Amino acid sequence: MPEIGVTGALGAPVAIVGAGLAGCLLATLLARRGTEVTVYERRDDPRVAVPERGRSINLAISARGLQALDQVGLREPSLSRALPMHGRMVHGRDGQQSFRPYSADGTQAINSISRTELNAALLDISERTSGVCFRFGHRLRELDMATGQMTFETAAGQRTERAGIVLACDGAYSAARRSVTFRQGFTFWQDYLEHGYKELTMPARDGQFALDPDALHIWPRGSSMMIALPNLDRSFTCTLFWTGEEFAALRGAEQVREHFLRDYPDAAGLIPDLAGDYLNNPVGSLATIRCWPWAHHGAGCALALVGDAAHAIVPFYGQGANCAFEDCIEIDRCLAETGGSWSAALAAYEQRRKANCDAIADMALDNFVEMRDRVNSPVFRAKTAARHALERRLPGRYVSQYELVSFTTMPYAQIPGRMRRQDRATALAVAGLAGAAAALAGVAAAAAAGAARRTRR
């Protein structure tokens, strides 16, 4: 396929829509390859804007995200501003707590980091990279694939720009994606959970963390749950994942306090503005989005969907940002492999990433059920303990799904198959051991019987 309205060189005019985590990382990677990039963001500069109340959702950065940040020199600076969480702390209705390590040896950790801080760090490094230009306060209204013209709404009025390559990093509700939504051959699927989310703040107590900061705290309650992640200021960001009916049921401060005293007794007294946070903070939605293809070509430009614009997932595996960062690294790798041909690079990018992103979307949905319900099951706990025991006995040969997702960079799509092979091998080994034990028991019994006969003679 010819390069659409561009020269095919890395100097082609490139626009990135969205200055979030993926947009900033991708801008930096492309500029280091010699591409001039303009990044358009609908918000004002988030480094100076007042954060929106109740919309933080801390990030859990793990191996995949750290590998990507390493490419732009932000791995160690990011870790220095992160708090490691080595496991889950499960809170029962009776206030009892139980710590469950993420890895068999207890050494592996995911990292709680402020989305706002990480976005600011990525913005800073992008701005310092020659060839990157940011335009804040530019809300994309229309992208004309036939001409490459983008129409933006700004404080000063409407503005138009052109680009040969448009990279949509503008999230699950991507404005850039609308330009191809009704194109023939484009498939789009979105599934909203019946659950939404609402954030609460648990401040420091006497200058210290109110809970253990080395854990991701979970209050599983069957159909719903609350989680809490630590922050550097020694507070915790708590997030409720409830159904719409559950949110609607609590209408006043007294109802809120009574509900939390009953269902979250050990947390209720640690959130001073519990009723205020609950009644005033918004309820966010949770959706899984799948679409295909991700790369589109028109007479005037090419468009590629990146991150949540291509594959939004629910946050229950902590892999949303990690997965989007992998997209950025893959685009950069494909450009290197194809000598800068955008058509070839984008075709390779979508083929390599689609199955992986579908796989982590499925695993994230399943992990929600695990976190809110199965984690309290004695059977689940026994299975987890058995798997950790196998990991210790068979290091490198048996690895849990959680560790493969969070602590390795194995392609997501390969993980389910790896787990099936491991489980089959384990089952065969257990069956073999049981058979050997039965055979040995039979031999021992026969020997004992023979000895008894000889004694009688």
C-alpha positions in Angstrom: 0.0 0.0 0.0 1.4 3.4 -0.9 2.3 5.9 1.8 -0.8 8.1 2.1 0.0 11.7 1.2 3.5 11.5 2.8 7.0 10.7 1.6 7.4 7.4 3.5 10.3 8.8 5.5 10.4 9.3 9.2 10.1 13.1 8.6 6.4 12.7 7.6 4.1 15.1 9.4 2.8 13.2 12.5 0.1 14.2 14.9 -0.7 12.5 18.2 -4.1 13.1 19.6 -3.9 12.9 23.4 -1.2 13.9 25.8 -1.8 11.2 28.3 0.7 8.5 29.3 0.8 6.7 25.9 0.7 9.9 23.8 3.7 11.4 25.7 5.8 8.2 25.6 5.1 7.7 21.9 5.9 11.3 21.1 9.3 10.9 22.8 10.1 7.6 21.0 9.2 9.0 17.6 11.1 12.3 18.1 14.2 10.3 19.0 13.9 8.7 15.6 14.0 12.1 13.9 10.2 12.5 13.4 8.6 15.9 14.1 5.6 15.3 16.3 2.7 17.6 17.3 0.7 16.5 20.3 -2.9 17.8 20.6 -4.6 17.6 24.0 -8.1 18.7 24.8 -7.3 19.6 28.4 -5.1 22.4 29.7 -1.6 21.4 30.6 -2.2 18.9 33.5 1.0 20.0 35.2 -0.7 23.4 36.0 -4.4 22.5 36.0 -6.3 21.6 39.2 -6.9 17.8 39.3 -10.5 16.7 38.8 -12.0 15.5 42.0 -12.3 11.8 42.5 -10.6 10.8 39.1 -7.1 9.7 40.0 -7.2 5.8 40.0 -3.6 5.2 41.0 -1.5 3.2 38.6 0.1 -0.2 39.3 3.2 -0.1 37.2 4.9 -3.5 36.8 7.5 -5.2 34.5 6.0 -4.1 31.1 5.6 -0.5 32.1 9.0 -0.3 33.7 10.6 -1.8 30.6 9.0 0.9 28.5 9.9 3.7 30.9 13.5 2.5 30.7 13.5 3.4 27.0 13.1 7.1 27.9 15.2 7.1 31.0 12.3 7.2 33.5 12.4 3.8 35.1 14.5 4.7 38.1 13.0 8.2 38.6 9.5 6.6 38.5 10.4 3.9 41.0 11.8 6.5 43.3 8.4 8.1 43.4 6.5 4.8 43.7 5.5 2.5 46.6 6.1 -1.2 46.1 3.2 -3.5 47.0 4.3 -7.1 47.6 0.9 -8.6 47.9 -2.8 -8.3 48.7 -4.1 -7.5 52.2 -7.6 -9.0 52.3 -10.0 -7.4 54.8 -12.9 -9.5 56.2 -16.2 -8.1 57.4 -15.0 -8.9 60.9 -12.0 -6.5 60.5 -9.5 -9.4 60.3 -6.7 -9.0 57.7 -4.8 -11.7 55.7 -1.7 -10.9 53.6 -1.4 -12.8 50.3 2.0 -12.3 48.6 2.0 -11.9 44.8 5.0 -14.2 44.2 6.1 -17.5 45.7 9.2 -16.1 47.2 7.5 -12.9 48.4 10.1 -10.6 46.7 8.1 -9.4 43.6 6.0 -6.3 43.8 3.8 -4.1 41.7 4.3 -0.3 42.2 1.7 2.2 43.2 2.4 5.5 41.4 0.4 8.6 40.9 -1.0 8.9 37.4 -0.7 12.6 37.6 2.9 12.5 38.6 3.8 10.0 35.9 2.0 12.0 33.2 3.9 15.1 34.3 7.2 13.3 34.1 6.4 12.0 30.6 5.3 15.5 29.5 8.6 17.0 30.8 10.8 14.5 29.0 8.8 14.9 25.8 9.1 18.7 25.9 12.8 18.3 26.3 13.0 16.1 23.2 13.8 18.0 20.0 11.0 17.7 17.5 8.0 17.5 19.9 5.4 20.3 20.1 2.4 20.3 22.5 -0.8 22.1 21.8 -3.0 22.1 24.9 -6.7 23.2 24.9 -7.3 21.6 21.5 -10.3 19.3 21.5 -10.6 17.3 18.3 -13.9 17.7 16.6 -13.3 16.1 13.2 -10.7 14.2 11.3 -11.1 14.1 7.5 -9.3 11.0 6.3 -9.6 12.2 2.7 -7.6 15.3 3.3 -5.7 14.7 6.6 -7.4 17.8 8.0 -8.1 17.9 11.7 -10.6 20.4 13.1 -10.1 21.5 16.7 -12.1 23.5 19.2 -10.0 25.9 21.2 -10.6 28.8 23.5 -10.0 31.2 20.6 -12.4 29.4 18.3 -12.1 26.7 15.6 -8.7 25.7 14.3 -7.6 23.4 11.5 -4.3 21.4 11.1 -3.1 18.8 8.7 -1.1 15.6 9.2 0.0 12.6 7.1 0.0 10.3 10.1 -2.5 10.6 13.0 -2.0 8.4 16.1 -5.0 8.2 18.3 -3.9 8.1 21.9 -7.0 9.8 23.2 -8.5 7.1 25.3 -11.5 4.8 25.4 -13.9 7.5 24.1 -11.5 8.5 21.3 -12.6 11.4 19.2 -10.1 10.4 16.5 -11.6 6.9 16.3 -15.0 8.4 15.4 -13.6 9.3 11.9 -13.5 5.5 11.1 -16.3 4.2 13.3 -18.8 3.8 10.4 -16.3 2.8 7.8 -17.1 -0.4 5.9 -15.1 -3.2 7.5 -14.6 -1.6 10.8 -15.9 -3.6 13.8 -16.4 -2.0 17.2 -17.6 -3.7 20.4 -17.9 -2.2 23.9 -19.1 -3.9 27.0 -19.9 -1.9 30.1 -19.7 -3.6 33.5 -22.8 -3.1 35.7 -20.2 -1.8 38.2 -18.9 1.7 38.3 -16.2 3.2 40.5 -16.0 6.0 43.1 -12.9 7.2 44.9 -12.5 8.0 48.6 -9.5 9.4 50.4 -7.9 7.8 53.5 -5.5 10.4 54.9 -2.4 9.8 57.0 -2.9 9.3 60.7 -0.5 11.2 62.9 1.8 11.5 60.0 1.8 7.8 59.3 0.0 5.4 56.9 -3.3 4.3 58.3 -2.8 0.8 56.8 0.2 -1.3 55.8 1.7 0.5 52.7 3.4 -2.7 51.4 0.1 -4.1 50.2 -2.8 -3.5 47.8 -5.7 -3.6 50.2 -8.9 -5.4 49.2 -12.3 -5.6 50.9 -14.0 -8.3 48.9 -17.7 -8.5 49.3 -19.0 -11.0 46.8 -20.7 -8.8 44.2 -18.6 -5.7 44.9 -15.4 -4.6 46.6 -13.2 -1.7 47.8 -9.5 -1.4 47.2 -6.9 1.0 48.6 -3.5 1.9 47.2 -0.8 3.9 49.1 0.4 7.3 48.1 3.7 9.1 48.9 2.0 11.6 51.2 1.1 8.5 53.4 -2.6 8.7 52.3 -4.5 5.9 50.6 -6.7 6.3 47.5 -9.7 4.0 48.1 -11.8 3.0 45.2 -15.3 1.4 45.4 -16.3 -0.9 42.7 -20.1 -1.2 43.1 -23.1 -1.8 40.9 -25.2 1.2 40.0 -27.9 -0.1 42.4 -25.5 -0.2 45.3 -24.4 3.4 44.6 -27.9 4.6 44.3 -29.1 3.0 47.5 -27.1 5.3 49.7 -28.6 8.8 49.6 -27.6 10.5 52.8 -24.6 10.9 55.1 -26.2 8.7 57.8 -26.9 5.9 55.3 -23.3 6.1 54.1 -21.8 5.8 57.5 -24.1 3.0 58.6 -23.3 1.0 55.4 -19.5 1.4 55.9 -19.6 0.5 59.6 -21.4 -2.7 58.6 -19.5 -3.7 55.5 -16.1 -2.0 55.9 -15.8 -1.6 59.7 -12.0 -1.4 59.9 -11.9 1.3 57.1 -14.9 3.4 58.1 -13.1 5.2 61.0 -10.1 5.9 58.8 -11.9 8.1 56.3 -12.7 11.4 58.0 -14.7 12.8 55.1 -16.3 9.6 54.2 -19.8 10.9 53.6 -18.5 14.0 51.8 -16.3 12.0 49.5 -19.1 9.5 48.8 -21.8 12.0 48.1 -19.7 14.5 46.1 -17.3 12.4 44.1 -18.5 11.2 40.7 -19.2 7.6 39.7 -17.0 6.5 36.7 -17.8 3.8 34.2 -15.8 0.6 33.4 -15.8 -0.7 29.9 -14.0 -3.2 27.7 -13.5 -2.0 24.1 -12.4 -4.1 21.2 -12.2 -2.9 17.6 -10.6 -3.9 14.3 -8.7 -2.8 12.3 -6.5 -0.4 14.2 -4.7 1.0 11.2 -6.8 2.9 8.6 -5.7 4.6 5.3 -7.4 7.4 3.5 -6.4 9.6 0.5 -5.0 12.2 2.8 -3.6 10.5 5.9 -3.2 7.3 7.8 -4.7 6.8 11.3 -3.6 4.3 13.9 -5.4 3.5 17.2 -3.2 3.2 20.3 -3.8 2.2 23.9 -7.3 2.6 25.2 -8.5 4.0 21.8 -7.9 0.5 20.4 -8.4 -1.8 23.4 -9.7 -0.3 26.6 -9.7 -2.8 29.5 -11.0 -2.8 33.0 -8.4 -2.0 35.7 -8.4 -5.2 37.7 -5.1 -6.6 36.6 -3.4 -3.2 36.8 -2.3 -3.6 33.2 -4.0 -0.7 31.3 -1.0 1.7 31.3 1.5 -1.2 31.0 -0.3 -2.5 28.0 -0.6 0.9 26.3 3.1 1.4 26.9 3.8 -1.9 25.1 1.8 -0.5 22.1 4.2 2.5 21.9 7.3 0.3 22.1 5.9 -1.9 19.3 5.2 1.0 17.0 8.8 2.2 17.5 10.1 -1.3 16.9 8.1 -1.8 13.7 9.3 1.5 12.3 12.9 0.4 12.9 12.3 -3.0 11.3 10.6 -1.5 8.2 13.1 1.3 7.6 10.5 4.0 8.5 7.7 2.8 6.3 4.5 3.9 8.1 2.2 1.6 6.1 4.3 -1.5 6.8 5.0 -0.5 10.4 1.4 0.1 11.3 0.3 -3.1 9.6 2.8 -5.1 11.6 1.9 -3.2 14.8 -1.8 -4.1 14.7 -1.1 -7.7 13.8 1.4 -8.2 16.6 -0.7 -6.5 19.3 -4.3 -7.4 18.7 -4.2 -11.0 20.2 -2.2 -9.8 23.2 -4.6 -7.0 24.0 -7.6 -9.3 23.7 -5.9 -11.8 26.0 -5.3 -9.3 28.8 -8.8 -7.9 28.4 -10.2 -11.4 29.2 -7.8 -11.9 32.1 -8.6 -8.5 33.6 -12.3 -9.3 33.6 -11.7 -12.7 35.2 -9.4 -11.1 37.9 -12.3 -8.8 38.9 -14.3 -11.9 39.9 -11.2 -13.3 41.7 -10.7 -10.0 43.7 -14.2 -9.4 44.7 -15.3 -13.0 45.4 -12.9 -15.9 44.9 -10.1 -14.5 47.0 -12.1 -15.3 50.1 -12.7 -18.9 49.1 -10.8 -21.6 51.1 -10.5 -23.6 47.9 -9.0 -20.7 46.1 -6.6 -20.0 48.9 -5.5 -23.7 48.9 -5.0 -23.7 45.2 -2.9 -20.5 45.4 -0.8 -22.0 48.2 -0.3 -25.2 46.1 0.8 -23.1 43.1 3.3 -21.2 45.2 4.7 -24.4 46.5 5.1 -25.7 43.0 6.9 -22.5 42.0 9.3 -22.9 44.9 9.9 -26.6 44.0 10.1 -26.0 40.2 11.6 -22.5 39.8 11.3 -21.3 36.2 9.3 -24.3 35.2 6.0 -23.5 37.0 5.1 -19.8 37.2 1.7 -18.5 38.2 -0.5 -16.5 35.8 -0.2 -13.4 38.0 3.6 -13.5 37.9 3.6 -14.0 34.1 1.4 -11.0 33.6 2.9 -8.7 36.2 6.5 -9.7 36.5 7.5 -10.8 33.0 7.2 -9.4 29.5 5.9 -12.6 28.0 3.3 -11.7 25.4 -0.1 -11.8 27.0 -1.5 -14.1 24.3 1.0 -16.8 25.2 0.1 -16.9 28.9 -3.2 -18.9 28.8 -1.5 -21.6 26.8 1.5 -21.7 29.1 -0.8 -22.1 32.1 -2.7 -25.0 30.4 0.6 -26.8 29.7 1.8 -26.2 33.2 -1.4 -27.5 34.7 -1.4 -30.6 32.5 2.1 -31.4 33.4 1.5 -30.8 37.0 -1.6 -33.1 37.0 0.4 -35.8 35.2 3.2 -35.5 37.7 0.8 -35.6 40.7 -0.9 -38.7 39.1 2.4 -40.3 38.5 3.5 -39.7 42.1 0.2 -41.0 43.4 0.6 -44.2 41.2 4.2 -44.6 42.4 3.1 -44.2 46.0 0.3 -46.8 45.5 2.7 -49.2 43.9 5.2 -48.8 46.7 2.4 -49.3 49.2 1.5 -52.5 47.4 5.1 -53.8 47.4 5.4 -52.9 51.1 2.1 -54.7 51.9 3.2 -57.8 50.0 6.5 -57.8 51.8 4.8 -57.5 55.1 2.5 -60.3 54.3 5.4 -62.6 53.2 7.2 -61.8 56.4 4.2 -62.6 58.5 3.9 -66.0 56.7 7.5 -66.8 57.3 7.2 -65.9 61.0 4.2 -68.3 61.4 6.2 -71.1 59.8 
